[in-house]
């Protein structure tokens, strides 16, 4: 089995999705994120791919899936229940080629007729389960109980599927309507304080999710966080949907809390 670092960026994305038994839908979007986190020259800007950009990349990624399948590293299964399962039927032959050639199967949709999942084979899991994330020594990391309550809440938020900080489903309180100027800036600075160190270290990425689409997002750089979180139109505090400002662990951040020094974080990322 070749080393993880010998895989191409596309192979790494697809194998990560397979290791985590992720849907094929959304894989192109994840490929763009992986390119950006790796600092690749052909990475997308600080935003998600558009639907057209995703469709244009399907002919590039589909042959990679077929190659990984032929090499015994990946399988594509059609989901039978609510979640991916090793007992789900494997898609093979001409049906597999047809599934991969159809761009709609690669794009996230809440109303998809069928869900196809990527599954890494046993040999791939044994070889790459650890290598799929950057190594993290955990040196200098505080223990879970040494973190403030607000720092813990940020880590929980980044680990959750929704990851919303603001908006109707966010973990942070709404921006007070009466504040302006210096008072507003100071209030935002206090709210951002537990988040900034993680963004500065490259462990967490902050994104704005607009009203228009559940998968579209724009990345908010560190230097723009104060302005973004002071913008009521971006926060969507008065909205009624999964929109607003949220956060996710980068692969570096995932490696940090999954490392031996911070293993307790993984078992404590819940709140009553």
N, C-alpha and C positions, 0 to 999 in steps of 0.2 A: 504494500500500500504506500503510495507516495505521501510525502509530508504535506500538511495542510497548506503551508506557504507556497507550495508548488502549484496549487490550484489557481485557475484564473479567477478574476473577480466575479464573473458570472457563475462559475462553478461553486465558489464559496457561498454566494447568496443562496443558490438552489440547495446546496447541501445543508446550510443552516436551517432553511425552511424544512428540509426533510428530517433533520435531527429533532426539530421541535414539532413535527407533524403538522405543519401549517398548510392552509389552503393554497392552491395554485393561484386563485384570485388574490391580487394584491402583491404578488411576487415581483412584478415589474416595478411597482412603487418602492418596494424594499431594495431592489437592485440599485435604484437611484440614491437611496439613503446610504447604502453601503459604499457606493462610489464616493459620495461626499465625505463620509466619515473617514475614508481611506485617503482623502486628499487627491483623488484621481483627476487628471486633466480634463477628462470628458464627463465629469460629474455635473449634475444639474445645479443651478443656482440655489440659493437658500429658500427653496420651496419644493412642493411636491411636483411630480410630473403631471401634465395635463392628460386627458383621456387620449387625445391624438398622439401625444408623445409616447404613451404606453403602448398603443396599438403599433406604432412604428418599430418598437423594440421587440415585439413578439417573434418576428422571423429570425431575430438574432438569438433569442433565448431558447426557443423551441428545440433547435438541434442540439443544444447543450443538454437539455433534459433527456433527449433520446440517447445521447452518448453515455450519460451517467447511468441510464437504465441498462443499456447494453453492457456496461462494465460491471454490473451487479452492485451498484452503489446506491441506487435510488429506485423506488417504485411509485407509481401514481395509482391511487385508489379512489373509488367513488364512494362517498360517504353515505352510510345507510341510516345512521342515527343522528343525535344532536351534535356529537363530537367525533373527531377522527378516532378510528379503532383499528388494531392490527388484523381484525377479522373482516374488514371491509374488502370487497372484491377488487382485485388488481386489474387495471386497464392495460391491455397489451395489443400488439399487432397494429392492424389498420385503424382500430378504434382509438388507440393511443395517439397515432399520428393525426387523426381527425380532431381529437380533443385539443391537442397542442397547437394545431393550425388555426383554431378558432379564437380570435382575439377576445371575444366576450368571456371566455373561460379564464382569462388572465386578469380581467378587470373586476374590482370589487363591486358587488351589487347586492342590495338587501333582498332582491327578488329573484335571485338566480334559480333556474330550474333544477340545477344539480350542482353539487359541491365536489370538487376534485381536490384531494389532499396529497401532499408530497410526504413520503415516508423513507427515511434512510434505512438501508439494510443493516442487518446485525453487524456485519464486518465493518461497515462505515461508522456505525455508532461506537464500536470498540476502538477504532483508530482515531476518530476526530471529535468525540464528545467534549473533551477538554480543550482541544486546540481551536475550536470554533470561536472562542472568546479570547481576547488578549490576556496574557498572563498578568496577574496582580499579586504583588508581594504582601500588601496590606500593612506595610510599614508606616507607622505614625497614625494609623487610623484609631479613632476613639472607640471604646466599647459602646454598645447600644445604650446602656444606662448612663453613659457620659454625655450623650447628646441631649439637647433641649427637646421639649415636647414638640416645638415647632419644626425643628430639624427632622425629628422622627416622622412627622406628618408629611414633610416634603418627600422623604424616601418612600413612604407608603404610597404617596400619590404617583411618583415616577414608576413604581412597580405595578400599579393597577392598570387594567385594560383602558379605562377612560382617561386617567391621568389629568383630570381637569383641576386647575387652580382657581379659576374664576368662572363666572356664569352661574346658571341656576343649579348646576351639579358640581360646582367647584368646592374646594376645601377651605378657601379663604373668604373672609367676610367682604361684603360689597364695599365699594368706594363710597365714603360718606358724601352725600350730595352737597353739603354746605362748605366743603373745603376747597380753597383755591390757592394759587401762588405757593409761597414757602410752606405753609401748613400742609398743603396737598403733597408737595414733594417729600416732606419729612414723614408723612403718614405712609406713603408708598415705600420709602426707604426702610421703614421699620418692617413692613410686610415682606419686602424682598430679602431682608437680612439672612434668614435661614437658607434661602435658595442660592444666593450668589456664590458662596464658596464651591458648591457642587458644579455650577455652570463654569466657573473660572477654571476648575480642574479638568473640565471636559467630561465629567461623569454624567451630567444631565443636559438635555437640550430642551429649550423652551420653544413652543410652537403656538401660532395663532390659527385657530380653526374657524373659518368664516361660516356664515349662514348657508351659503350656497350649496355646499357639499360636505358629506360626512367624511370623505377621505382627503380632501384638499387641505393643505396647510402651508403656512409661511414660517420659516425659522426666524426667531427674534435673537439677534446677536447680543452678547453680554452688554456692550456699550449702549444698546438701545432699550434695555429692559425697563429702566425708570420711565422713559417716555411712553413705552407701550402700556405699562401697567397703570399709568395715569390717564390713559385714553379710554374714556367710558365706552366709546364705540367699539373698541377692540375687546374690552373685558366682557361685554354683553351681560352685565350684572342683572339687567331686567329682562333677559330673554327667557325663552321657554324650550330651548333645545340644547343639544350637546355642542354648543359653540362657546367660543371665548379663548382664553389663554390656558394652555396645559403644558405638561412636561413629560419627558420619557427618559429612561436610562439609555445612554449610548452603550456600545459594546464594552468600552472601557469601564463605564460605571457598573455595568452588570458584572464584569469580571471582579471589580473591587468588592462588591458585597457578597459575591459567591466564593471569594477566596477563603482560605483557611482562617485567616485572622479575623474575618468578619462573618463567619458562617452563621453566627447567632442572628445577624440581621435578617437572613432569609427566613427564619422561623418566627420572626417578630413583626413582619410587615403586615400586621393587622391591628385594627382598633375596634373597641366595642362601640 
